Amino acid sequence: MGNIDLQEKISILSGAAKYDASCATSGSSGFNNSGKNGTPKFGNTLPMGVCHSWTQDGRCVSLLKVLYSNVCKFDCAYCVNRASADVKRASFTVDELVELTCEFYRRNYIEGLFLSSGIFADPDIVMEKMIETSKTLRTEKGFCGYIHLKLIPGTGDKMIREAGKWADRLSVNIELPTEKSLLSLAPEKNKKDIIGAMNDFSEISIETENEKQKSKFLPQGKTLSPWFAPAGQSTQLIVGATGENDKQIINLTSSLYNKFFLKRVYYSAFIHPGSYIQNKTLIDPRLPETIGPPLVREHRLYQADWLLRFYHFSAGEILTEEQPFLDAHLDPKTVWALNNLDFFPIEINRADYETLLRIPGIGAKTARRIIENRRSRTLTLENLYRIGAALKRARYFITAKGAYIERPDDPFRIRRLLSDTDRAGLQLPLFDF
């Protein structure tokens, strides 16, 4: 790797980490011009490696998102850091990464660390370096910020337990939806190892929770209360690199939530390596030819995921054998409603919470407000608008005191009016749909 200074390492290893979607990111390119009359500029909107992640309560948290190393012995076809890729390689030392995290924190660039790595050695050795980094931050530097560590598939139970002592969240990327796809594009990876790590985490988490419950009955001043990754675990699926349909992806997602109590499944639209490789002869022939990343498909999968986690839909209600792909022009909740018009209209003054969640344009927050407000009065359609319902969608599926805004008598017309075929951009709402 030669002599690489710290600044270049940050550039290489933060750039190599950006393809991991397991923490939602955004950023700004910054304002590069001097102020009026040549006034020197100040401030930095996006130091290298800083990304933004959102908490469950909507708070934005800045994280240092880097790889420990982009040296990797695996040759996954879709990965920019794969063994055969002609990219510059670099690795941090534990001390460098610890000091970098502390320095960024002191400068108020970040509130936490998201750390992954290429698999440059045996999984336990790679994991040991990342654990040492987080442990040093906690025990020697007194760092109390958020830490997210990526588990390396194949790492042992002992290492997972140790990682959970020092990290708020752990994750292991399943990457591709089926074992067949893994064998095709990432033959060195083993689905059994990935699922095994998820299962180990789940079992340790349950064990830890049981220990916490026991500690409540200990004499005052004594406690067991072990710490183990209290923010849970997450994973990532690449969308569009292989031929699976959305039904297979959503079924897998539902299974992961139910079996391993995952906090989040992230979806990453496949970016063809041709986007960043100059030498086209290095592009793996196993990869599909694509015009661009399937961003609309990724967006619809996030909406379907929301239905699973917060709207109490089952995977079988969202997609069927006859309809295995999500609609590109309508959100999945509206599609379900149009396919089940006999369920509507819903009288908002009588419907229970679960029924209100089924109405397009009424989200979880609005449903709670409806129930709270109708305790003291009978709601009208005007009240519903003030509460926050998106009546552009809800209007076809509700009544208030028996009154319609518009009867759902023509599903084809409703579909045409609600379709986003002609909308520019991808800034579609993820909430209250």
C-alpha positions as CSV (number, residue, x, y, z in Angstrom):
1,M,0.0,0.0,0.0
2,G,3.0,2.3,0.3
3,N,3.2,5.3,2.5
4,I,-0.3,7.0,2.7
5,D,-0.9,9.9,4.9
6,L,-3.9,10.1,7.2
7,Q,-5.7,12.6,5.0
8,E,-5.6,10.3,2.0
9,K,-6.6,7.3,4.2
10,I,-9.7,9.2,5.2
11,S,-10.5,10.0,1.6
12,I,-10.1,6.4,0.5
13,L,-11.8,4.7,3.4
14,S,-14.7,7.1,3.7
15,G,-15.4,6.9,0.0
16,A,-15.2,3.1,0.1
17,A,-17.8,3.0,2.9
18,K,-20.5,5.1,1.2
19,Y,-22.1,2.2,-0.6
20,D,-23.3,0.7,2.7
21,A,-26.9,1.9,3.2
22,S,-27.2,0.6,6.7
23,C,-27.4,4.1,8.1
24,A,-29.4,6.5,6.0
25,T,-27.2,9.3,4.7
26,S,-27.4,12.7,3.2
27,G,-25.0,15.5,2.7
28,S,-24.2,18.8,1.1
29,S,-21.4,19.6,-1.3
30,G,-20.8,22.8,0.6
31,F,-20.5,26.4,-0.5
32,N,-17.1,26.9,-2.2
33,N,-17.1,30.6,-3.1
34,S,-15.7,33.3,-0.9
35,G,-18.1,35.8,0.8
36,K,-19.1,39.2,-0.5
37,N,-16.1,41.4,-1.4
38,G,-13.7,38.5,-1.0
39,T,-14.6,37.8,2.7
40,P,-12.9,34.6,3.7
41,K,-15.3,31.6,3.9
42,F,-15.6,29.6,7.1
43,G,-17.3,26.4,8.2
44,N,-17.5,23.0,6.6
45,T,-20.8,21.4,5.7
46,L,-19.4,18.0,4.9
47,P,-16.1,16.8,6.2
48,M,-14.9,13.6,4.5
49,G,-16.7,10.6,5.9
50,V,-19.4,12.4,7.7
51,C,-23.0,11.2,7.0
52,H,-26.3,11.7,8.6
53,S,-28.5,9.1,10.2
54,W,-32.0,9.6,11.6
55,T,-33.2,8.3,15.0
56,Q,-36.7,6.8,15.5
57,D,-37.9,10.2,16.9
58,G,-36.7,11.9,13.8
59,R,-33.6,13.5,15.2
60,C,-30.6,13.8,12.8
61,V,-27.3,12.4,14.0
62,S,-24.0,13.0,12.2
63,L,-21.7,9.9,12.0
64,L,-18.2,9.3,10.9
65,K,-18.8,6.5,8.3
66,V,-15.6,4.7,7.3
67,L,-14.0,1.3,6.7
68,Y,-11.2,0.1,8.9
69,S,-9.7,-1.3,5.7
70,N,-10.7,-1.6,2.0
71,V,-8.3,-4.5,1.5
72,C,-10.5,-7.5,0.9
73,K,-9.8,-11.1,-0.1
74,F,-13.4,-11.7,-1.3
75,D,-14.2,-10.9,-4.9
76,C,-18.0,-10.1,-4.8
77,A,-18.9,-8.9,-8.3
78,Y,-21.1,-6.0,-7.1
79,C,-18.5,-4.5,-4.7
80,V,-16.2,-1.6,-5.4
81,N,-13.7,-3.0,-2.9
82,R,-13.6,-6.6,-4.3
83,A,-10.2,-8.3,-4.5
84,S,-9.9,-7.9,-8.3
85,A,-10.9,-4.2,-8.4
86,D,-8.2,-1.7,-9.5
87,V,-8.6,0.7,-6.6
88,K,-6.2,2.3,-4.2
89,R,-5.9,0.3,-0.9
90,A,-5.5,1.6,2.6
91,S,-6.0,0.6,6.2
92,F,-6.3,2.6,9.4
93,T,-4.5,1.6,12.6
94,V,-6.6,1.4,15.8
95,D,-4.9,4.5,17.2
96,E,-5.5,6.5,14.0
97,L,-9.2,5.7,13.9
98,V,-9.6,6.4,17.6
99,E,-7.9,9.8,17.4
100,L,-9.8,10.7,14.2
101,T,-13.1,9.9,15.8
102,C,-12.3,11.9,18.9
103,E,-11.0,14.9,16.9
104,F,-14.1,15.0,14.7
105,Y,-16.2,14.8,17.8
106,R,-14.3,17.6,19.5
107,R,-14.8,19.8,16.4
108,N,-18.6,19.0,16.5
109,Y,-18.5,17.3,13.1
110,I,-20.0,14.0,14.5
111,E,-21.9,12.4,17.3
112,G,-20.9,8.9,16.6
113,L,-19.1,6.3,14.5
114,F,-20.2,3.8,11.8
115,L,-17.4,1.3,11.2
116,S,-17.2,-1.5,8.7
117,S,-14.3,-3.2,6.9
118,G,-13.1,-5.2,4.0
119,I,-12.3,-8.8,4.9
120,F,-8.5,-8.6,4.8
121,A,-8.0,-11.7,7.0
122,D,-9.9,-14.3,9.1
123,P,-13.3,-12.9,10.1
124,D,-12.4,-13.0,13.8
125,I,-9.1,-11.0,13.2
126,V,-11.0,-8.3,11.3
127,M,-13.7,-8.2,13.9
128,E,-11.0,-8.0,16.6
129,K,-9.6,-4.8,15.1
130,M,-13.0,-3.1,15.0
131,I,-13.8,-4.2,18.5
132,E,-10.5,-2.9,19.8
133,T,-11.3,0.5,18.2
134,S,-14.7,0.8,19.9
135,K,-13.4,-0.5,23.2
136,T,-10.5,2.0,23.2
137,L,-12.9,4.8,22.5
138,R,-15.1,3.7,25.4
139,T,-12.6,2.8,28.0
140,E,-9.6,5.0,27.3
141,K,-11.1,8.1,25.7
142,G,-14.4,8.1,27.6
143,F,-16.4,8.3,24.3
144,C,-20.1,8.0,25.0
145,G,-21.4,8.7,21.5
146,Y,-23.2,6.3,19.2
147,I,-21.2,3.4,17.7
148,H,-22.4,1.1,15.0
149,L,-20.2,-1.9,14.1
150,K,-20.6,-4.1,11.1
151,L,-20.4,-7.8,12.0
152,I,-18.2,-9.8,9.6
153,P,-19.9,-13.0,8.4
154,G,-18.3,-16.1,9.9
155,T,-17.2,-14.4,13.1
156,G,-17.7,-16.4,16.3
157,D,-20.2,-16.1,19.1
158,K,-17.5,-14.8,21.4
159,M,-16.6,-11.9,19.1
160,I,-20.3,-11.0,18.7
161,R,-20.7,-10.8,22.5
162,E,-17.6,-8.6,22.8
163,A,-18.7,-6.3,20.0
164,G,-22.0,-5.8,21.7
165,K,-20.4,-4.6,24.9
166,W,-18.9,-1.6,23.1
167,A,-21.4,-0.8,20.3
168,D,-24.9,0.6,20.3
169,R,-25.9,-1.3,17.2
170,L,-24.5,-4.2,15.3
171,S,-25.4,-5.3,11.7
172,V,-24.5,-8.0,9.2
173,N,-25.4,-7.4,5.6
174,I,-27.3,-10.2,3.9
175,E,-26.6,-8.3,0.6
176,L,-28.5,-10.6,-1.8
177,P,-32.0,-12.2,-1.4
178,T,-31.2,-15.8,-2.1
179,E,-28.4,-18.3,-1.7
180,K,-28.4,-18.9,-5.4
181,S,-27.6,-15.2,-6.0
182,L,-24.9,-15.2,-3.4
183,L,-23.3,-18.2,-5.1
184,S,-23.4,-16.4,-8.4
185,L,-22.1,-13.0,-7.4
186,A,-20.4,-13.5,-4.0
187,P,-19.3,-17.2,-4.0
188,E,-16.9,-16.7,-1.0
189,K,-19.8,-15.6,1.2
190,N,-22.0,-18.1,2.9
191,K,-25.7,-17.4,3.7
192,K,-25.4,-19.8,6.6
193,D,-22.7,-17.6,8.2
194,I,-24.8,-14.5,7.7
195,I,-28.0,-15.9,9.1
196,G,-25.9,-17.6,11.9
197,A,-24.5,-14.2,13.0
198,M,-28.1,-12.7,13.0
199,N,-29.3,-15.7,15.1
200,D,-26.4,-15.4,17.5
201,F,-27.1,-11.7,18.0
202,S,-30.8,-12.5,18.6
203,E,-30.1,-15.2,21.2
204,I,-27.5,-13.1,23.0
205,S,-29.9,-10.1,23.0
206,I,-32.7,-12.2,24.6
207,E,-30.2,-13.6,27.1
208,T,-29.1,-10.1,28.0
209,E,-32.7,-8.9,28.4
210,N,-33.4,-11.9,30.8
211,E,-30.4,-10.9,32.8
212,K,-31.7,-7.3,33.1
213,Q,-35.0,-8.6,34.4
214,K,-33.3,-10.7,37.0
215,S,-31.3,-7.7,38.2
216,K,-34.5,-5.9,39.3
217,F,-34.8,-8.4,42.1
218,L,-31.2,-8.0,43.4
219,P,-30.5,-6.2,46.6
220,Q,-30.2,-2.4,46.3
221,G,-26.8,-1.3,45.0
222,K,-26.2,-4.6,43.1
223,T,-27.0,-5.1,39.5
224,L,-26.3,-7.4,36.6
225,S,-27.7,-5.2,33.8
226,P,-25.3,-6.1,31.1
227,W,-24.9,-3.9,28.0
228,F,-25.4,-5.5,24.7
229,A,-26.0,-3.4,21.6
230,P,-29.2,-1.7,22.9
231,A,-30.1,-0.2,19.5
232,G,-30.4,-3.7,18.1
233,Q,-29.3,-5.1,14.7
234,S,-30.0,-4.2,11.1
235,T,-29.0,-5.5,7.6
236,Q,-28.8,-4.4,4.0
237,L,-30.2,-5.9,0.8
238,I,-28.9,-4.9,-2.7
239,V,-31.8,-4.3,-5.1
240,G,-31.5,-5.0,-8.8
241,A,-28.2,-6.9,-9.0
242,T,-30.0,-10.2,-9.4
243,G,-33.3,-11.3,-10.8
244,E,-35.4,-11.8,-7.6
245,N,-38.8,-10.1,-7.7
246,D,-40.1,-7.8,-5.0
247,K,-42.3,-10.5,-3.5
248,Q,-39.2,-12.6,-2.7
249,I,-37.5,-9.5,-1.1
250,I,-40.5,-8.6,1.0
251,N,-41.0,-12.2,2.1
252,L,-37.4,-12.4,3.2
253,T,-37.7,-9.0,5.0
254,S,-40.8,-10.1,6.9
255,S,-39.0,-13.3,7.9
256,L,-36.0,-11.5,9.2
257,Y,-38.1,-9.1,11.3
258,N,-40.1,-12.0,12.7
259,K,-37.2,-14.4,13.4
260,F,-34.4,-12.1,14.4
261,F,-36.2,-9.0,15.7
262,L,-34.2,-6.7,13.4
263,K,-34.7,-3.0,13.9
264,R,-34.3,-2.1,10.2
265,V,-33.7,-3.7,6.8
266,Y,-32.1,-1.2,4.4
267,Y,-32.4,-1.4,0.7
268,S,-29.6,-0.3,-1.6
269,A,-30.3,0.3,-5.3
270,F,-27.7,-1.6,-7.3
271,I,-25.0,0.8,-8.7
272,H,-23.2,-0.8,-11.7
273,P,-19.4,-0.9,-11.2
274,G,-19.2,0.7,-14.7
275,S,-20.3,3.9,-13.0
276,Y,-16.9,4.2,-11.3
277,I,-14.5,1.9,-13.1
278,Q,-12.6,3.4,-16.0
279,N,-11.3,0.2,-17.4
280,K,-14.4,-1.5,-18.7
281,T,-12.6,-4.8,-19.2
282,L,-12.6,-5.1,-15.4
283,I,-16.4,-5.1,-15.2
284,D,-17.7,-8.6,-14.1
285,P,-19.7,-10.3,-16.9
286,R,-22.0,-11.8,-14.2
287,L,-23.6,-8.4,-13.5
288,P,-26.7,-7.2,-15.3
289,E,-26.5,-4.4,-17.8
290,T,-28.4,-1.4,-16.3
291,I,-29.1,2.1,-17.4
292,G,-28.9,3.4,-13.8
293,P,-29.7,2.4,-10.2
294,P,-33.4,1.3,-9.7
295,L,-34.2,4.2,-7.3
296,V,-38.0,4.1,-7.7
297,R,-38.0,0.4,-6.9
298,E,-35.8,1.0,-3.8
299,H,-38.2,3.7,-2.7
300,R,-41.3,1.4,-3.1
301,L,-39.5,-1.3,-1.1
302,Y,-39.0,1.2,1.8
303,Q,-42.7,2.0,1.7
304,A,-43.6,-1.7,1.7
305,D,-41.2,-2.1,4.6
306,W,-43.0,0.7,6.5
307,L,-46.2,-1.2,6.0
308,L,-44.7,-4.3,7.6
309,R,-43.2,-2.5,10.6
310,F,-45.7,0.1,11.5
311,Y,-49.0,-0.6,9.7
312,H,-49.4,-4.2,10.6
313,F,-49.6,-5.6,7.0
314,S,-48.4,-9.1,6.2
315,A,-46.1,-9.8,3.3
316,G,-48.9,-11.7,1.6
317,E,-51.2,-8.7,1.6
318,I,-48.6,-6.4,-0.1
319,L,-47.6,-8.7,-3.0
320,T,-49.0,-11.9,-4.5
321,E,-48.0,-14.6,-7.0
322,E,-50.1,-12.7,-9.6
323,Q,-48.6,-9.3,-8.6
324,P,-44.9,-10.1,-7.6
325,F,-43.6,-6.5,-8.2
326,L,-44.5,-3.3,-6.5
327,D,-46.2,-0.7,-8.6
328,A,-43.8,1.9,-9.9
329,H,-46.5,4.7,-9.9
330,L,-48.5,4.1,-6.8
331,D,-47.5,3.5,-3.2
332,P,-48.2,-0.1,-1.9
333,K,-50.9,1.0,0.6
334,T,-53.0,2.7,-2.2
335,V,-52.5,-0.4,-4.4
336,W,-53.8,-2.6,-1.6
337,A,-56.8,-0.3,-1.1
338,L,-57.7,-0.3,-4.8
339,N,-57.4,-4.1,-4.9
340,N,-59.8,-4.3,-1.8
341,L,-62.4,-1.7,-2.5
342,D,-65.0,-3.9,-0.7
343,F,-63.2,-3.0,2.5
344,F,-64.1,0.7,2.0
345,P,-65.4,3.3,2.8
346,I,-64.3,3.5,6.4
347,E,-66.3,5.7,8.8
348,I,-63.7,7.6,10.7
349,N,-65.8,8.2,13.7
350,R,-66.2,4.4,14.4
351,A,-63.2,2.7,13.0
352,D,-60.6,1.2,15.3
353,Y,-56.9,2.0,15.1
354,E,-56.0,-1.0,13.0
355,T,-58.7,-0.2,10.5
356,L,-57.7,3.5,10.3
357,L,-54.1,2.4,9.4
358,R,-55.5,0.7,6.3
359,I,-56.7,4.0,4.8
360,P,-54.4,5.6,2.2
361,G,-53.4,9.1,3.4
362,I,-53.8,8.3,7.1
363,G,-50.6,7.3,8.8
364,A,-49.9,6.0,12.3
365,K,-49.7,9.5,13.9
366,T,-52.9,10.8,12.2
367,A,-54.7,7.6,13.2
368,R,-53.8,8.2,16.9
369,R,-54.9,11.9,16.6
370,I,-58.3,10.8,15.1
371,I,-58.9,8.4,18.0
372,E,-57.9,11.1,20.5
373,N,-60.0,13.9,19.0
374,R,-63.2,11.9,18.6
375,R,-63.3,11.2,22.3
376,S,-64.6,14.8,22.8
377,R,-66.4,15.4,19.5
378,T,-67.7,13.9,16.3
379,L,-65.2,14.4,13.5
380,T,-66.1,16.0,10.2
381,L,-64.1,16.0,7.0
382,E,-62.8,19.5,7.8
383,N,-61.6,18.3,11.2
384,L,-59.8,15.4,9.5
385,Y,-57.9,17.9,7.2
386,R,-56.8,19.9,10.3
387,I,-55.7,16.8,12.1
388,G,-53.2,16.1,9.2
389,A,-54.8,13.5,6.9
390,A,-53.7,13.6,3.3
391,L,-57.2,14.0,1.9
392,K,-55.9,13.8,-1.7
393,R,-55.6,10.1,-1.2
394,A,-58.0,9.5,1.8
395,R,-61.0,11.2,0.1
396,Y,-61.9,8.1,-1.9
397,F,-61.8,5.7,1.0
398,I,-63.6,7.4,4.0
399,T,-66.8,8.9,5.3
400,A,-67.4,11.3,8.2
401,K,-70.8,11.1,9.8
402,G,-71.8,9.2,6.7
403,A,-70.7,12.0,4.3
404,Y,-68.4,11.2,1.4
405,I,-65.9,13.5,-0.3
406,E,-65.9,11.3,-3.3
407,R,-67.3,7.7,-3.8
408,P,-64.8,5.0,-4.9
409,D,-66.8,4.0,-7.9
410,D,-64.1,3.9,-10.5
411,P,-60.8,2.3,-9.4
412,F,-59.2,3.0,-12.8
413,R,-60.0,6.7,-12.5
414,I,-58.7,6.8,-8.9
415,R,-55.5,5.1,-10.0
416,R,-55.0,7.7,-12.7
417,L,-55.5,10.6,-10.4
418,L,-53.2,9.3,-7.7
419,S,-50.5,8.0,-9.9
420,D,-47.2,9.8,-9.7
421,T,-46.2,8.9,-13.3
422,D,-45.7,12.6,-14.2
423,R,-44.1,13.7,-11.0
424,A,-40.5,14.9,-11.3
425,G,-37.9,13.6,-8.9
426,L,-38.0,10.9,-6.2
427,Q,-38.9,13.0,-3.2
428,L,-42.1,11.0,-2.4
429,P,-43.5,10.8,1.1
430,L,-42.5,7.8,3.3
431,F,-44.9,8.8,6.1
432,D,-48.7,8.9,6.3
433,F,-49.3,7.1,3.1
